[in-house]
Amino acid sequence: MINTILIFPVIAGLLMLIVRKRAFDNFMLNLYALLHFIITLVLTFGSHAEKFTGYFAVDGTNKLFLLILSFVFLMVTIYNNGYSKQLPVFSNIKINDKKICLYWLMTMAFVWAMTGTILSTDLGISWVFIEATTLTSAYLIYFNRTKNAIEAAWKYVFICSIGIALAFAGIIFLNISSGNINTLNYAELYSHAKSFDTLWLKLSFVFIAFGFGTKMGLAPVHFWLPDAHSESPSPISALLSATLLNSAFLVIVRVFKIMNIAQCDTYARLILMIMGILSLFVTAVFVYHIKNYKRMLAYSSIENMGILVLGTSLGPAAYYAVLLHLIGHSLAKASFFLTSGNILELFESKRIKSVSGMMSAEPKTGWLWILSFLAICAFPTSILFISEFLIIKAMIFEHRYLLCLLFIFLLTVILYGISRAVIKMVYGEVSEDKKNIIENNKQKIKVSMYIPQAIMLLIVFVLGVYIPPVLNNIIRLAVSGF
């Protein structure tokens, strides 16, 4: 089954390049999304682990990450069926079958690269696939070919390439620390971690944390993220935020476990705590002055990635909460970005001040925008409310009272900044110059551009009340990966 989800997109991609027909390409992307999700369900809820060629496997750690990727990909594909008919909203190019083919092909390749990252059992293979995510998603960021999109794509490639280079240096240092153990297989590294040279290991973690932290969007190496997320087509923004960042986080988690076994966890936690607080601080500073609502969502992703690593730095008391937050953020942020695509279709602007009266102009999009905001800002019964509550509880349990106060303060500032923009956009009067534009654009919003958000938001709010035992078991298995 693993070889199917890794080999199918390669074969499908070649067929898409040969055929180049919109209907066929759309069918292949939908088929891959459905096949990916079905296989993931079997692998995730199956009673046995599966391996493929020794370099890819499903284990307790990556099951949850694979499930999130597969489900979000399916939801984005459903949304894409309506959205791709209007591509692009802003463009200097004429859309034809060739352009749409490349859009769907690179989307499939992007998901393939993230799948390889999650399933890999070797740090070196993970590094290769993380680099592949950069190459495959760069075209998608550049797709609209506006001046800002080109700039965002170059910034993304440049900064992420530097990050990947840092991660490569970290892998070399890790190999040096392991002595005669000539492997990067995670299982082998775990079994021999106690014998590693701690000096080289600590140096390795700094480079790996900053290297893969670049792909994860952690401050102070987050600079690519606001531009890339804001300039990408909205379905791609959803994948970047809800799945790519998770893939990079998984690699950091696997290396963090090596630090734990080698009894260098105090040092590793300090690095993650600093990056987590910096990410929250950067978001709190910039979100208040944001003029572009897609950039606002991008900074929110930086904030939530900061929460993930900050929770990880607290130790075992917060690991379960971290994974709850991972689930909640992925679903809520994907919904937020997809809904932003609807807003962009309706108002033909990314500027917050150009959008108002959404509730009266298009109520369904208005409600999705409000509910996405409530979900991401941890409003009860959002699962993010539970995760952030448990993280605060862990801080108190660890006697980190100042950290707890700083955490709550920064979250409050961010909440105020986002809520101010959301309320302004949803309520108020629709400007006269926008009324005709909105009326003409309403027909562009297809049914498939509402359903995915509704499903994901329903899950986010239900999980805040009840977590099914089977999902709870998967989360607890993933905790062992820390």
Backbone torsions as a table, in degrees:
resi	resn	phi	psi	omega
1	MET	NA	-36.4	177.8
2	ILE	-64.1	-42.7	-179.2
3	ASN	-65.3	-26.3	178.5
4	THR	-66.2	-48.0	-177.2
5	ILE	-75.5	-14.1	177.0
6	LEU	-95.0	-30.0	-176.8
7	ILE	-95.1	-33.4	-178.2
8	PHE	-53.3	-47.8	-178.6
9	PRO	-63.6	-27.9	177.7
10	VAL	-67.0	-47.3	179.3
11	ILE	-67.1	-44.2	-179.6
12	ALA	-62.0	-39.9	179.8
13	GLY	-62.3	-41.4	178.1
14	LEU	-64.3	-41.0	178.2
15	LEU	-65.1	-38.5	179.1
16	MET	-64.5	-38.2	178.4
17	LEU	-67.5	-31.0	-179.9
18	ILE	-78.8	-46.9	-174.7
19	VAL	-76.4	-52.4	179.2
20	ARG	53.7	46.4	174.1
21	LYS	-116.2	133.8	-172.7
22	ARG	-57.3	-45.7	-178.0
23	ALA	-63.5	-42.8	-179.8
24	PHE	-65.7	-45.2	-178.6
25	ASP	-63.0	-41.0	178.3
26	ASN	-64.4	-39.9	177.9
27	PHE	-62.0	-44.2	-178.2
28	MET	-64.7	-39.8	178.4
29	LEU	-65.8	-44.3	178.4
30	ASN	-64.5	-38.6	178.0
31	LEU	-63.5	-43.4	179.3
32	TYR	-64.3	-41.3	179.3
33	ALA	-61.8	-44.5	179.8
34	LEU	-68.1	-43.9	179.2
35	LEU	-63.5	-43.3	178.6
36	HIS	-58.7	-44.3	-177.0
37	PHE	-69.4	-42.9	179.6
38	ILE	-63.0	-47.1	179.4
39	ILE	-62.9	-39.9	178.9
40	THR	-61.8	-41.5	178.1
41	LEU	-60.8	-43.0	179.7
42	VAL	-64.8	-44.6	-179.4
43	LEU	-68.6	-37.9	-176.2
44	THR	-73.3	-45.0	-175.1
45	PHE	-97.1	0.5	176.4
46	GLY	-71.5	159.8	-175.6
47	SER	-88.5	-6.3	-177.3
48	HIS	-126.3	152.3	175.7
49	ALA	-83.1	150.8	179.9
50	GLU	-124.8	139.3	178.6
51	LYS	-121.2	157.4	178.2
52	PHE	-141.3	114.0	178.8
53	THR	56.9	15.2	177.8
54	GLY	79.6	-11.3	-177.8
55	TYR	-106.0	-11.4	179.5
56	PHE	-134.3	137.2	-179.5
57	ALA	-158.4	157.0	171.2
58	VAL	-101.1	124.7	177.9
59	ASP	-133.3	-178.3	-178.5
60	GLY	-60.5	-31.5	-176.3
61	THR	-73.5	-45.3	-170.8
62	ASN	-94.0	-3.9	-179.8
63	LYS	-58.1	-46.8	-177.6
64	LEU	-64.7	-42.2	179.5
65	PHE	-63.5	-40.8	179.4
66	LEU	-66.5	-40.0	179.9
67	LEU	-63.4	-43.1	178.6
68	ILE	-63.4	-47.2	179.1
69	LEU	-57.3	-48.2	-175.0
70	SER	-65.7	-42.8	-178.3
71	PHE	-68.2	-44.8	179.3
72	VAL	-63.8	-40.0	178.1
73	PHE	-60.6	-42.2	178.2
74	LEU	-62.9	-43.6	180.0
75	MET	-65.5	-41.4	179.1
76	VAL	-65.4	-37.3	178.9
77	THR	-65.7	-40.8	176.2
78	ILE	-60.1	-46.2	178.4
79	TYR	-62.0	-39.6	-176.8
80	ASN	-61.8	-28.3	-178.6
81	ASN	-60.2	-34.0	176.1
82	GLY	-90.3	-39.1	-174.6
83	TYR	-66.6	-38.7	-175.0
84	SER	-66.7	-20.2	178.2
85	LYS	-69.8	-20.0	-178.3
86	GLN	-107.8	5.0	-175.5
87	LEU	-66.9	144.2	-19.4
88	PRO	-92.7	164.9	178.9
89	VAL	-68.9	-47.6	175.7
90	PHE	-119.4	126.1	-177.2
91	SER	-160.5	150.4	173.2
92	ASN	-103.6	8.5	-175.7
93	ILE	-121.7	156.0	176.0
94	LYS	-91.0	128.2	-178.3
95	ILE	-80.0	127.1	174.9
96	ASN	-135.2	-178.0	-177.0
97	ASP	-59.9	-34.8	-179.5
98	LYS	-64.6	-44.5	-179.3
99	LYS	-65.8	-43.0	179.1
100	ILE	-65.6	-38.2	177.6
101	CYS	-58.6	-46.3	180.0
102	LEU	-65.5	-36.4	178.1
103	TYR	-61.6	-49.6	180.0
104	TRP	-69.0	-38.6	-179.6
105	LEU	-63.0	-45.8	-179.2
106	MET	-71.5	-29.2	173.7
107	THR	-63.5	-44.5	177.9
108	MET	-63.7	-41.4	179.7
109	ALA	-66.4	-36.7	178.4
110	PHE	-62.7	-45.8	178.6
111	VAL	-65.8	-38.9	176.7
112	TRP	-58.7	-43.0	-179.4
113	ALA	-65.6	-40.8	178.4
114	MET	-67.7	-37.1	177.5
115	THR	-62.8	-43.1	177.5
116	GLY	-61.6	-40.0	178.0
117	THR	-61.3	-45.4	-176.3
118	ILE	-69.7	-39.4	-175.3
119	LEU	-84.3	-13.7	-174.6
120	SER	-65.5	141.2	178.9
121	THR	-104.3	7.8	-174.3
122	ASP	-132.2	132.4	-178.5
123	LEU	-61.5	-37.1	178.7
124	GLY	-65.6	-41.5	177.4
125	ILE	-65.3	-40.4	176.9
126	SER	-58.0	-41.9	179.8
127	TRP	-62.5	-42.2	-179.9
128	VAL	-62.7	-44.0	-178.3
129	PHE	-72.3	-32.5	175.0
130	ILE	-63.9	-39.5	175.3
131	GLU	-64.5	-36.5	177.9
132	ALA	-64.1	-33.7	177.4
133	THR	-63.4	-34.3	177.6
134	THR	-65.5	-47.2	-176.7
135	LEU	-66.5	-39.0	-176.5
136	THR	-77.6	-32.5	-177.1
137	SER	-87.9	-17.4	-180.0
138	ALA	-59.3	-42.6	178.6
139	TYR	-62.4	-37.7	-178.5
140	LEU	-68.0	-35.7	175.7
141	ILE	-67.1	-36.3	-177.2
142	TYR	-81.8	-6.8	-166.1
143	PHE	-51.7	-45.2	-177.0
144	ASN	-71.0	-17.2	174.4
145	ARG	57.1	31.7	169.5
146	THR	-83.0	169.5	178.9
147	LYS	-59.8	-43.5	-179.8
148	ASN	-67.7	-34.9	179.7
149	ALA	-67.5	-41.5	177.9
150	ILE	-63.9	-43.4	178.1
151	GLU	-62.4	-42.6	179.8
152	ALA	-63.6	-40.5	-179.7
153	ALA	-64.9	-43.8	178.6
154	TRP	-65.1	-41.9	178.2
155	LYS	-62.3	-41.2	179.3
156	TYR	-61.8	-49.1	-179.2
157	VAL	-64.0	-44.2	-176.5
158	PHE	-64.7	-51.8	-176.1
159	ILE	-69.0	-42.1	-179.9
160	CYS	-68.3	-31.4	176.7
161	SER	-66.7	-38.6	175.3
162	ILE	-64.5	-42.6	178.4
163	GLY	-61.1	-43.9	179.2
164	ILE	-64.4	-35.8	176.9
165	ALA	-64.5	-41.3	176.5
166	LEU	-62.4	-42.4	178.8
167	ALA	-62.7	-38.1	178.4
168	PHE	-63.3	-41.8	176.3
169	ALA	-61.6	-39.8	178.1
170	GLY	-63.2	-37.8	178.3
171	ILE	-65.7	-38.6	177.1
172	ILE	-62.4	-45.4	178.9
173	PHE	-62.9	-36.5	177.3
174	LEU	-64.7	-40.2	178.5
175	ASN	-64.7	-38.3	176.8
176	ILE	-64.2	-42.0	-177.8
177	SER	-65.9	-25.3	-176.8
178	SER	-80.4	-7.8	176.6
179	GLY	70.4	-122.2	-175.9
180	ASN	-84.3	0.7	-179.4
181	ILE	-81.6	97.2	-172.1
182	ASN	-91.2	67.1	179.2
183	THR	-156.7	155.4	173.8
184	LEU	-118.3	12.8	176.5
185	ASN	-64.0	130.2	-175.4
186	TYR	-58.2	-44.8	-178.0
187	ALA	-60.8	-42.2	178.7
188	GLU	-66.7	-40.9	178.4
189	LEU	-62.8	-40.1	178.7
190	TYR	-64.2	-42.6	-175.6
191	SER	-69.0	-24.0	-178.3
192	HIS	-111.4	5.4	-171.6
193	ALA	-59.5	-32.8	-177.7
194	LYS	-64.1	-21.3	-178.4
195	SER	-96.0	2.2	-177.3
196	PHE	-71.4	150.4	174.5
197	ASP	-71.9	114.9	-171.9
198	THR	-67.4	-29.7	-179.8
199	LEU	-64.2	-50.2	178.7
200	TRP	-67.5	-34.2	-179.4
201	LEU	-65.7	-42.6	178.5
202	LYS	-65.3	-41.5	177.5
203	LEU	-63.1	-39.9	178.5
204	SER	-60.3	-43.8	-176.2
205	PHE	-65.2	-35.9	177.9
206	VAL	-60.0	-47.8	-178.8
207	PHE	-67.2	-40.6	-179.6
208	ILE	-68.5	-41.2	180.0
209	ALA	-63.6	-42.4	179.6
210	PHE	-76.0	-34.3	-179.5
211	GLY	-67.9	-58.5	178.4
212	PHE	-73.3	-23.8	174.4
213	GLY	-64.8	-26.2	174.4
214	THR	-63.1	-46.3	178.0
215	LYS	-68.8	-26.9	-179.4
216	MET	-81.0	-15.0	179.0
217	GLY	82.8	29.1	179.5
218	LEU	-86.2	141.0	172.8
219	ALA	-71.4	145.7	8.2
220	PRO	-95.4	23.5	-178.5
221	VAL	-117.6	42.4	-172.7
222	HIS	-104.3	1.6	-163.0
223	PHE	-60.7	-26.5	-179.6
224	TRP	-72.1	-28.9	-164.8
225	LEU	-65.6	-48.3	-179.2
226	PRO	-59.1	-41.6	-179.7
227	ASP	-68.9	-46.1	-176.5
228	ALA	-64.8	-45.0	-178.6
229	HIS	-66.4	-36.3	-175.4
230	SER	-78.3	-25.6	-176.8
231	GLU	-96.4	-15.7	179.6
232	SER	-71.9	155.1	167.1
233	PRO	-56.1	145.0	-171.7
234	SER	-55.8	-39.8	176.4
235	PRO	-61.7	-34.6	178.4
236	ILE	-72.2	-38.5	174.8
237	SER	-57.5	-40.5	178.9
238	ALA	-63.0	-43.2	178.9
239	LEU	-67.2	-41.7	179.4
240	LEU	-58.8	-46.9	-174.2
241	SER	-78.9	-40.9	-171.9
242	ALA	-89.4	-17.1	-176.0
243	THR	-129.7	-42.0	-179.1
244	LEU	-62.5	-47.0	-178.4
245	LEU	-62.0	-35.9	176.8
246	ASN	-63.9	-39.4	-178.5
247	SER	-62.1	-43.4	177.6
248	ALA	-66.5	-37.5	178.9
249	PHE	-62.6	-38.5	179.6
250	LEU	-60.2	-41.2	178.7
251	VAL	-63.0	-42.8	177.9
252	ILE	-62.1	-40.3	179.2
253	VAL	-61.7	-42.5	-178.8
254	ARG	-65.2	-39.2	177.7
255	VAL	-72.6	-34.8	176.9
256	PHE	-59.6	-35.5	177.7
257	LYS	-64.7	-37.0	175.9
258	ILE	-60.4	-42.8	178.4
259	MET	-62.5	-38.4	178.1
260	ASN	-63.1	-47.8	-178.3
261	ILE	-64.9	-36.5	-179.6
262	ALA	-80.3	3.9	179.7
263	GLN	61.4	34.9	173.1
264	CYS	-112.2	23.5	-173.5
265	ASP	-67.4	-32.7	179.5
266	THR	-61.1	-42.5	178.5
267	TYR	-65.4	-46.0	-179.3
268	ALA	-63.0	-40.2	179.8
269	ARG	-64.1	-37.4	179.3
270	LEU	-63.0	-44.5	178.5
271	ILE	-60.0	-46.8	-178.4
272	LEU	-67.1	-37.1	179.6
273	MET	-64.5	-41.8	179.0
274	ILE	-63.0	-46.2	-179.9
275	MET	-65.9	-35.5	178.7
276	GLY	-65.8	-47.3	179.6
277	ILE	-65.0	-41.6	178.0
278	LEU	-60.5	-39.6	-180.0
279	SER	-64.4	-42.1	177.4
280	LEU	-65.6	-41.0	-178.2
281	PHE	-65.8	-45.5	179.5
282	VAL	-59.6	-43.1	178.8
283	THR	-63.8	-43.8	-179.7
284	ALA	-61.6	-35.6	-178.8
285	VAL	-72.6	-44.5	-171.1
286	PHE	-88.8	-29.5	-173.1
287	VAL	-66.3	-26.6	-178.3
288	TYR	-67.9	-29.5	-175.2
289	HIS	-106.6	10.6	-177.0
290	ILE	-67.3	136.1	177.6
291	LYS	-109.9	-11.5	-177.3
292	ASN	-114.3	120.9	-173.4
293	TYR	-69.6	-25.8	175.7
294	LYS	-73.9	-34.2	173.6
295	ARG	-66.3	-35.6	176.8
296	MET	-58.8	-44.3	178.4
297	LEU	-66.3	-34.1	177.8
298	ALA	-64.1	-44.1	177.5
299	TYR	-65.4	-32.6	174.7
300	SER	-62.7	-34.2	176.0
301	SER	-65.5	-40.6	176.4
302	ILE	-59.8	-43.9	178.3
303	GLU	-57.7	-49.2	-175.1
304	ASN	-71.5	-31.2	172.4
305	MET	-66.1	-36.3	175.4
306	GLY	-62.2	-39.7	178.2
307	ILE	-63.7	-39.1	179.7
308	LEU	-61.5	-48.9	-177.6
309	VAL	-74.8	-30.4	176.0
310	LEU	-65.2	-43.0	176.2
311	GLY	-63.1	-39.9	177.6
312	THR	-61.3	-36.5	-179.1
313	SER	-67.7	-16.4	-178.1
314	LEU	-81.1	-13.5	177.3
315	GLY	97.3	-170.1	-173.8
316	PRO	-54.5	-28.2	-177.7
317	ALA	-63.0	-21.7	-175.0
318	ALA	-114.9	-1.2	-174.7
319	TYR	-62.0	-42.4	179.7
320	TYR	-62.7	-41.8	178.9
321	ALA	-63.7	-37.2	179.1
322	VAL	-60.2	-43.2	-178.5
323	LEU	-72.5	-33.6	172.6
324	LEU	-62.0	-41.7	179.9
325	HIS	-66.5	-35.9	177.5
326	LEU	-59.8	-46.0	179.3
327	ILE	-63.6	-51.1	-176.5
328	GLY	-61.0	-45.1	-179.3
329	HIS	-64.5	-42.7	-177.7
330	SER	-59.4	-46.2	-177.8
331	LEU	-73.5	-45.1	-178.0
332	ALA	-67.3	-41.2	-178.0
333	LYS	-72.2	-35.9	174.9
334	ALA	-61.0	-42.3	177.2
335	SER	-63.1	-42.3	179.9
336	PHE	-60.7	-47.2	-178.3
337	PHE	-68.6	-39.5	178.5
338	LEU	-64.5	-39.4	177.4
339	THR	-66.3	-33.8	176.5
340	SER	-62.5	-28.4	175.1
341	GLY	-65.5	-38.3	175.7
342	ASN	-63.6	-43.0	-179.8
343	ILE	-63.0	-41.3	179.6
344	LEU	-64.8	-37.6	176.2
345	GLU	-63.7	-40.9	-174.8
346	LEU	-74.7	-49.3	-171.5
347	PHE	-97.7	-12.9	179.7
348	GLU	55.0	38.6	178.5
349	SER	-157.3	145.2	175.0
350	LYS	-99.5	-1.8	-177.0
351	ARG	-82.8	132.6	-178.1
352	ILE	-60.4	-40.3	-176.6
353	LYS	-69.9	-16.2	179.5
354	SER	-88.8	-4.1	-178.3
355	VAL	-118.0	122.2	175.8
356	SER	-157.2	159.0	179.4
357	GLY	66.4	29.6	-176.9
358	MET	-61.8	-36.2	-177.4
359	MET	-64.0	-36.7	178.6
360	SER	-83.9	-30.6	-178.2
361	ALA	-75.7	-42.4	-177.6
362	GLU	-153.0	85.1	-171.6
363	PRO	-55.9	-38.8	-177.3
364	LYS	-62.5	-45.3	177.1
365	THR	-66.0	-38.1	178.3
366	GLY	-60.3	-44.9	179.5
367	TRP	-67.8	-39.5	177.6
368	LEU	-63.1	-37.7	178.8
369	TRP	-65.6	-44.0	179.7
370	ILE	-65.3	-47.2	-178.0
371	LEU	-66.1	-36.3	175.6
372	SER	-63.2	-40.6	177.2
373	PHE	-63.1	-45.8	179.8
374	LEU	-63.3	-37.1	-179.9
375	ALA	-67.1	-47.7	-174.7
376	ILE	-73.2	-25.4	-179.9
377	CYS	-92.4	15.9	172.0
378	ALA	63.9	39.4	176.1
379	PHE	-80.0	131.4	177.9
380	PRO	-57.0	136.1	11.0
381	THR	-102.9	33.8	177.5
382	SER	-59.2	140.2	177.6
383	ILE	-60.2	-24.8	177.6
384	LEU	-67.8	-27.1	174.0
385	PHE	-63.5	-43.7	179.0
386	ILE	-64.5	-45.9	-176.6
387	SER	-64.4	-44.8	-179.4
388	GLU	-69.1	-34.9	175.9
389	PHE	-62.3	-44.2	-179.6
390	LEU	-68.2	-33.9	176.9
391	ILE	-66.8	-42.7	176.1
392	ILE	-61.9	-41.8	177.6
393	LYS	-60.0	-41.1	178.8
394	ALA	-64.6	-38.0	176.9
395	MET	-61.5	-42.5	178.2
396	ILE	-67.2	-40.7	178.9
397	PHE	-61.3	-35.9	179.3
398	GLU	-87.3	5.0	178.8
399	HIS	62.6	33.3	177.6
400	ARG	-100.2	69.1	-172.0
401	TYR	-70.0	-40.9	179.0
402	LEU	-65.9	-40.8	177.1
403	LEU	-61.7	-40.6	179.8
404	CYS	-62.6	-45.3	179.4
405	LEU	-64.2	-42.3	178.3
406	LEU	-63.7	-41.5	179.3
407	PHE	-60.2	-48.8	-179.4
408	ILE	-65.1	-40.3	-180.0
409	PHE	-62.7	-47.2	-178.8
410	LEU	-65.4	-39.3	177.1
411	LEU	-63.0	-37.9	179.3
412	THR	-65.6	-42.3	178.4
413	VAL	-63.2	-43.8	179.8
414	ILE	-64.8	-42.5	178.3
415	LEU	-58.3	-43.0	-179.7
416	TYR	-64.6	-43.9	-178.4
417	GLY	-62.1	-43.8	-179.0
418	ILE	-72.4	-43.3	-177.2
419	SER	-63.3	-36.0	178.9
420	ARG	-60.8	-42.8	179.9
421	ALA	-70.6	-43.0	-177.5
422	VAL	-63.6	-45.7	-179.4
423	ILE	-62.9	-40.8	179.2
424	LYS	-62.6	-39.7	-177.4
425	MET	-73.2	-35.2	-174.1
426	VAL	-80.4	-41.4	-175.7
427	TYR	-105.9	-176.3	-177.0
428	GLY	92.9	-173.4	-177.6
429	GLU	-100.2	144.9	175.5
430	VAL	-78.8	127.7	-179.7
431	SER	-64.5	149.5	-175.7
432	GLU	-59.7	-38.2	-177.9
433	ASP	-71.0	-14.6	-179.6
434	LYS	-95.8	-19.2	-173.9
435	LYS	-60.1	-47.7	-179.5
436	ASN	-66.9	-38.7	179.0
437	ILE	-61.7	-45.1	-179.1
438	ILE	-64.1	-44.0	-180.0
439	GLU	-60.5	-39.9	179.8
440	ASN	-71.1	-29.5	-174.9
441	ASN	-90.5	-13.9	-178.0
442	LYS	-57.2	-36.8	-177.9
443	GLN	-67.3	-16.9	179.2
444	LYS	-76.2	-20.5	-178.0
445	ILE	-84.4	104.2	-177.8
446	LYS	-82.8	164.8	-179.8
447	VAL	-59.7	-36.7	-179.0
448	SER	-66.4	-9.2	-179.9
449	MET	-96.2	6.1	173.3
450	TYR	-115.0	-38.3	-170.7
451	ILE	-59.8	-47.6	-177.8
452	PRO	-58.0	-43.2	179.6
453	GLN	-62.5	-42.6	-179.4
454	ALA	-61.7	-42.0	179.9
455	ILE	-64.9	-47.7	-177.8
456	MET	-65.1	-40.7	179.1
457	LEU	-66.8	-37.9	176.9
458	LEU	-59.9	-43.7	179.0
459	ILE	-63.6	-43.5	-178.9
460	VAL	-58.8	-44.3	-176.6
461	PHE	-78.8	-30.7	176.8
462	VAL	-70.1	-42.0	-179.8
463	LEU	-64.5	-22.0	175.5
464	GLY	-71.0	-14.4	179.5
465	VAL	-108.8	-39.3	-174.9
466	TYR	-146.6	124.9	175.6
467	ILE	-107.8	115.5	-179.3
468	PRO	-56.5	142.5	-178.7
469	PRO	-54.2	-36.5	-178.1
470	VAL	-67.1	-38.9	176.4
471	LEU	-71.1	-37.9	178.9
472	ASN	-61.5	-36.8	178.4
473	ASN	-66.7	-39.6	178.3
474	ILE	-64.8	-40.5	178.9
475	ILE	-63.5	-43.5	-179.7
476	ARG	-66.4	-34.1	174.9
477	LEU	-64.9	-39.6	-180.0
478	ALA	-67.5	-29.7	177.6
479	VAL	-58.8	-33.8	-179.3
480	SER	-64.5	-18.1	179.3
481	GLY	-74.1	-10.7	178.3
482	PHE	-86.3	NA	NA
